[in-house]
């Protein structure tokens, strides 16, 4: 059985008012109920597909479910205990598997995957050539040193949650191939990110590493070693 559902409703108007729901019953904290919402009401409806050779053809089910119905289905199917009061009260979809034997009126193989001869391109990826990334990194580093970027103070570029998510993915990608001691430096530089400018510099360097194999951390270390003065004997 394959269950396909959605996390949100896509902004479409729903003429049916959301009904009540069983609160999960877990520990309530100040942050958990900061807006006074007790999680005792359902939200707008979202589409769901239940796909199985044991379901009847063209069935439209009007049963009221919620997202924890997926948990309830697994719990009832395998005799597992519920996690919260919400999934304990949720209805499962097992009754949709009403056929005693699998259907035979469905394709046994899928058709070939369609090929788009005019695929859409991502402009940002097209512009992220090696030279452009190096130039962007230099501009951002100079701006950080001067304290302003595009006539705004560097500190005014706040680090957003979206940036944090992309930064975490970028760090994981980099660490798949980064070697010691650069691996440690990548982690330390990630921890030192405080502004949106810091994040943009890190992303530019990560793209250079992942896409073009250019590890800025390694190049910087090797450059410092070459320019480091040698010790000489002191004269009296």
N, C-alpha and C positions, 0 to 999 in steps of 0.2 A: 504494500500500500504506500502510495506517495501522497503526502499532504502538502499542498502549495497554498500559502496564505501570505498576508502582507502585514507590515508593521504599522502602517498608517493608511488613511483613506484617500490620500491624494488631494485633499482639499475640496472634494465634491460634496455638494449639499445632500444631507440625508433627511428625508421628511419624517422618519420614525424617531421619536424621542428615545434617548438611551434609557434603558431600564435599570433596576437595582442590581447590585452584585454583592456577593458574600465577601467581606473583607478578608484578607489573607490571614489576619490574626497573629502576625509576627510582632516583634518588639517595636513599640512606638517610641520614637525619639523626637526631639525638638526639630531637627532637620527633616525628619520623615513627614511630619504634619505641619510644616511651617506655613502652609496656606490653608490649613483647616480642612483639607480634603482627606477623608477617611478611607478612600479606595473602596467605597461602598456603592459605586455607580459605574455602569458600563460606559463605553465611549461610542462613537459612531460606528456603523457597521463596515466591515471590510470583506472583500470577496475571498472565498476559500474553495479550493478544488480538492476533492478526495478521489484519487485515481487508483483503481484496482480492478483486476479481472473478475473479482467477486462482487462488484457493484453492478446494479442494473443500468441499462442504457438510458441516458437522458433524465436521470433523477434530479429533481430540484428539491432540496431539503429545507424546510422552514423551521427546523429546530433552532432554538437560541443557544449558541455556543459562546465561549470566549477563548482567548488564546491559551488558557490553561486546559482547554479541552484536549489539546494534544498530549499534555502530561497525563490527563485522566485516561486517555485511550491507552497509553503505554502501561499505566499502573493497573488498569483493569485487565489488560491483555496478559500481563506477566505476573499478576498477583502481587504487585508492589504496594507499599504504603504511600499515602499521599504526602506531599511536601508541606502544603499549607491548607487552611480551611477553604481557600478559593478553588484549588484544583480538586479538593475532596467533594465539593458541591457541583463542580462542572460536569456537564454531560459529555460522554465520549461519542465517537463516530463509528463504533463497532457495529451498530445496527445497520449501517449502510452496506456492510459486507454480507448481504443477504442471500447470495447465490450459493448453492451447495457445491457447484463445480465451476471452474474458470470459464469465462466466455471465450468463444472461438471466432467472434466476428470482428476482431481487431487485428491490425497488421502485425505480423510476426517480426518484421524488420522495418527499420526506419528508412525513409528516403534519404538520398545523399544530401549533405549540408549545402544550402544555397550559397553561391559565391557572389559577393557584391563587387562588380567590376568598377564601381565608382565609390570607393569607401570614403567616409568622412575622415579628415585628418585633424589632429589636434594642433592648433597653431602654436601653442606654447611649446609642445614637444619639437615642432619643426624649427622653432627659433632657438632651442636649447642646444646649439652646436657647441663644440668644445671651446672655440674662440669666444663665443658670446658668454658662456658660463665663466670663463676666466676674466672677461671684461667686467661682468656683473659683480663677481667676487671682489675685484679690485676697487670698483666704485663704492661698494658697500663698506669695505674695510676703511677706505679713505673717509667716507661719511661718518663712520663710527669714531674715527680718530678726531675728526673735526667737531663732532657732536651734533651735526645737522644733516638731514637728508631730504631733498625736495622742499627746502625752506621750512622744514619741521624739525624740532628737536628729536634726537634719537630716542630719548626716553619716552616720547609721546607715542611711539609705535609699540603698543601693548601686545604681549604674546597672547594669542587667542587659543581656545581649546582645539579649534580645527588645525591650527599650526602644530600644536602639541601632538595630535594624532599622526599627522604626516611626518613629523620629526621622529617619532618612535618607529614608524615603518622604515624610514630612511636609515636609522641607526641599525635596525635588524638586518637590512639589506647589506649595509657596509660591513658589518661584523661577520658576514658569511665568508668574506674573502680577505678581510684585513688581517695582517700579521702583527706579531709583537715586535717592537714596542708601540707601533702605530695604533694597534687595537686599543691599548690603554688610553692613548691620547684622544682617540675618537670618543670614548666614553666620558673622559674628563671634559672635553669641549661640549659635549651634549649637556652635561650637568651644569655647565657655566652659562647656558643660554638664559638670558633675562629679558630680552626685548625682541620685537619683531625683526629688527635688523640682524640681531644675532642668529635668529632662526633662518633668515634668508641667506646669510653667509654659510651656515651649516648645510642647508639644502643644496646650494650651488656646489659646495665641495663634495657632498654625497653623490650628486648626479655625475660629477667628474669621475668619481671613483667607480660607481656602478656601471655607467654607460661607456666610459672611455678608458677605464683602468688606470686613471691618474690619481694616485694617492697624494694629496697635498701635504698630509702629515709627514709622509716619508720624504718627499722632496724638500720640505722645510728642514727636516732633521739632517738630511745629507748636506744641504746648503750651509747649515750652521757648522757642521764638522769641517767642511772645506775652508771656511773663512775663519775658523778658530786659530788664534796665534799660537805658535809653538814656543815652548819654554826655552830660554837661553840662560847661560851662566851669567851671574851678576858680577860686574866689575867694581872693585873698590875705588 
